[in-house]
């Protein structure tokens, strides 16, 4: 979907990113992203709460680590990605 409707370096907006699957896909395709998630701690059907924001950050960091230089050059070094480049999660 990203390849058809956007170009590398474009910004993708996800208004309810949950655990970050859509954001990870955008990152892997060389798209910048803005993610919005209001549910920091969600219990759902689990006994323990899940912090979606932390889960998404970890998934995005893992995806960032796997990106090649060609794809990384399209990603802006700001906010979360800037932290990844500096070695902060």
JOHUSUL-V249438 format. One record per residue. RES is the residue in one small letter. OMEGA is omega in degrees with one decimal (* if undefined). NEAR is the number of other ideal C-beta (glycine too) atoms within 10 Angstrom. D_FIRST is the distance of its C-alpha to the first C-alpha in Angstrom with 1 decimal. Layout:
res:RES omega:OMEGA near:NEAR d_first:D_FIRST
res:RES omega:OMEGA near:NEAR d_first:D_FIRST
This chain:
res:x omega:-178.6 near:10 d_first:0.0
res:x omega:-178.9 near:18 d_first:3.8
res:x omega:-177.1 near:10 d_first:5.5
res:x omega:-171.1 near:5 d_first:5.3
res:x omega:179.3 near:8 d_first:6.4
res:x omega:179.3 near:16 d_first:8.2
res:x omega:175.3 near:11 d_first:10.8
res:x omega:-178.6 near:15 d_first:12.4
res:x omega:176.9 near:12 d_first:14.8
res:x omega:179.0 near:15 d_first:13.2
res:x omega:178.2 near:11 d_first:13.6
res:x omega:178.4 near:19 d_first:11.3
res:x omega:174.1 near:11 d_first:13.4
res:x omega:-172.9 near:18 d_first:13.6
res:x omega:176.6 near:10 d_first:16.7
res:x omega:-167.6 near:11 d_first:17.6
res:x omega:175.8 near:22 d_first:16.3
res:x omega:-179.4 near:16 d_first:18.8
res:x omega:170.2 near:17 d_first:19.0
res:x omega:-177.5 near:23 d_first:16.1
res:x omega:-179.3 near:12 d_first:13.4
res:x omega:179.4 near:20 d_first:10.6
res:x omega:177.4 near:24 d_first:12.6
res:x omega:178.7 near:18 d_first:13.2
res:x omega:178.3 near:16 d_first:9.7
res:x omega:179.4 near:27 d_first:9.5
res:x omega:-178.7 near:27 d_first:12.9
res:x omega:177.9 near:15 d_first:12.3
res:x omega:177.1 near:17 d_first:9.9
res:x omega:178.1 near:21 d_first:12.8
res:x omega:171.7 near:21 d_first:11.7
res:x omega:-176.1 near:18 d_first:14.5
res:x omega:169.5 near:23 d_first:14.4
res:x omega:-179.4 near:13 d_first:16.7
res:x omega:178.7 near:21 d_first:17.2
res:x omega:177.3 near:9 d_first:19.7
res:x omega:-179.1 near:18 d_first:21.5
res:x omega:-177.7 near:9 d_first:25.0
res:x omega:-179.3 near:15 d_first:25.9
res:x omega:178.8 near:11 d_first:27.4
res:x omega:-177.4 near:11 d_first:29.5
res:x omega:179.3 near:15 d_first:28.5
res:x omega:-176.8 near:10 d_first:30.6
res:x omega:-178.6 near:9 d_first:28.6
res:x omega:-178.4 near:4 d_first:30.3
res:x omega:175.6 near:8 d_first:31.6
res:x omega:179.9 near:5 d_first:35.0
res:x omega:177.8 near:7 d_first:33.8
res:x omega:178.2 near:12 d_first:31.6
res:x omega:176.5 near:16 d_first:28.2
res:x omega:-177.3 near:12 d_first:27.4
res:x omega:-177.8 near:21 d_first:23.6
res:x omega:177.9 near:17 d_first:23.8
res:x omega:177.6 near:13 d_first:25.6
res:x omega:-179.8 near:15 d_first:23.4
res:x omega:178.9 near:22 d_first:20.2
res:x omega:179.7 near:18 d_first:22.3
res:x omega:178.7 near:13 d_first:23.3
res:x omega:179.0 near:16 d_first:19.9
res:x omega:177.6 near:23 d_first:18.7
res:x omega:178.4 near:16 d_first:21.9
res:x omega:177.8 near:11 d_first:21.5
res:x omega:179.0 near:17 d_first:18.0
res:x omega:-179.9 near:20 d_first:19.7
res:x omega:-177.5 near:8 d_first:22.6
res:x omega:-178.0 near:10 d_first:20.5
res:x omega:175.0 near:16 d_first:18.8
res:x omega:-176.8 near:8 d_first:20.4
res:x omega:-179.1 near:6 d_first:22.1
res:x omega:-179.9 near:9 d_first:19.8
res:x omega:-178.7 near:16 d_first:16.7
res:x omega:-176.0 near:15 d_first:19.2
res:x omega:178.7 near:11 d_first:20.5
res:x omega:-173.9 near:16 d_first:17.4
res:x omega:178.9 near:21 d_first:18.0
res:x omega:179.7 near:11 d_first:20.7
res:x omega:-179.1 near:11 d_first:23.7
res:x omega:174.7 near:10 d_first:24.3
res:x omega:-176.0 near:10 d_first:24.9
res:x omega:-178.8 near:18 d_first:23.4
res:x omega:175.6 near:18 d_first:22.3
res:x omega:175.9 near:12 d_first:25.7
res:x omega:177.4 near:15 d_first:27.3
res:x omega:-178.7 near:21 d_first:25.6
res:x omega:178.7 near:13 d_first:26.8
res:x omega:179.1 near:8 d_first:30.3
res:x omega:177.3 near:6 d_first:30.2
res:x omega:176.9 near:9 d_first:30.0
res:x omega:* near:12 d_first:27.8
